[in-house]
């Protein structure tokens, strides 16, 4: 299922790095989200036009994705993260164990991103929620980072989110 302004299928994304961690270890410490996202952002941003700006944007976006997996994942299995690049676009592919009953939530949340009411739903969610919901985090990425998001489902109880972030072209 492909949602958002997707990159043409013929685009060749170069792999930058991969990361795996036991989900139980990841879930044991909330700080892992911020530490991992900051470290990885610094690693991949060194050769961008404005490395500090790029690192800050990427770290924020990646932290949001890690938070989605943190809130929706289960302690069994592994979280896997791959980062790719094609020109000005960073692609994040994150796979995490997810209870089968939550998979429809992710499918529907990704489908709703391109709807005409996405911006209004996002504003409503951030003004009424004490803590951002997983859906509002995905909307945030689509609206504020101009990300295209799609989901891949497997037969195992896991979800893979693929997020294309055109960070080099973002206007702050």
N, C-alpha and C positions, 0 to 999 in steps of 0.2 A: 504494500500500500504506500503510495507516494503522495505526500501532502506538501504544499508550499511551492515556492519558486525553485524548482529542482534544477540541479546542474545537469546539463546534457549527459546522456548515458555514455557517450563516447569520450567524455573527459577522463583523463588518466590521472588518478590521484597517487601521489608518491607517498609511501609510508614514512612516517617520521619516528613514531615510537609505539610500543605496546606495553601494557601494564596489566598484571593480574594479581589478585589478592584474594585470600579466603574471605568470603562474605562475613563470616563470624568475627574475624579480626577487624574488618572494616567497620562493622556495626558496633564493635566494642568501644570505640572512641569517636565521638562526634568531630573532634579536631582533625581526623584524617581527611575529611572533605576539604577543608581550607589548606592544609599542608600539602596534600597531593596536588590540588589545582594550582597553587602558587608555584610549586617546584616544576611541574610539567609546563606551565605557561612560560616560565623563564627559559626553560630548555629549548622550546620551539620558537621563541620570539627574537632570538639574538640577531637574525639576519633580515628582519623586517624594516621597513622605512623608518618607523619610530618604535624601537623595541620596547621601551617602557610603556608606551600607550598600548601597543599590541598585547603585551604581557598582562596589563591590567584588564583589558577587555576580555582576553581569552580566559584568564583566571576567574573572572566573574561568571562568565558563561559556563565554564567547566564546573565550577563550584555548584552552580544551579543544577546541572545534570547529575553530579554526584549526590546532591541532596535528594533529588527525585529517587535515585536508587536506594539511598539510605532510608527514606521514608516508606518505600514500597517493597523493599527486598526482604528476603528471609535469610536466616543465618546459615542455611546449608548451601553449599555450592561456592562458586567463585564469581567475583565481579571481574569483568574484562573490559579494558579500555584500549582503543586503538585510535591514533591520531594520524591523519593524512593531510596532504596539501596539494592543491591544484591552483597555481597562480595566486590570486588574492584570497582564496577560500581555504579555510581549515575545515576538515571533516572530522567529527568526533563520532566514533562508533562505541557505544557503551552497552554491554550485555550484563544483565544481573538476574539472579534467581527471583522469580515472582510467583506467588500462589496463583494457580489456574483461575481462580475466581476474580483476580484483579486484572487479568489480561484484557478483558473487555473495556475496563476503565481506560487503559492506555490507548487502545485502539480508538475509542470514541474521542478521547482528549486530542489525539493527533488529527483526527478527521475534522474536529471543530475549529482548528487553527485557521483554516482558510475561509471560514464563514464570514459574512459581512458584519456580523455583530461581535467579532473577536475583540476588537478594541474596546467596545463598551463592556463586554464581559470581563476583560482584563481590569479595566478601571474599577468596576464594581467589586471584583474579587480583592483588589489591593486596598480598597477603602473599607471593606467590611470584615475581612479575615484578620484575626490576631497574628496568625502565622501563615505564610503563603502555602496554598494547597499545591499539590503536584500539577494540577491543571493550570493554575495561575503561573507557575514557574515555566511551563512549556509555552504559555501565551507570552510571557515576558521575553523569552528567547526569540520568538517569532516577531514580536512587535518592536522590541528595543534593540535587538541585535540583527534584525532582518534575516533571521535564520529560516532555512527550510528544514522541515522535520518529517521523517518517515519512520515507520515501525516495521520490524521484521519479527515474525513469530516463528517459533520452532515447536517441535512436538514435546520438548522438555518444558518444565515449568520455568521458563525464562522469557525475558523481553529484551530485544535489541532496539535501541533508539539510534538513528543515524541523523546527525545534525550537521548541516552545512552552514558555516559561519563566515560571511564575507567581511571579515574584520578590517582588512586593509582599506576598504572603501567606506567604512562607517564614519559618519560625521558626528563628533561628540557633542 
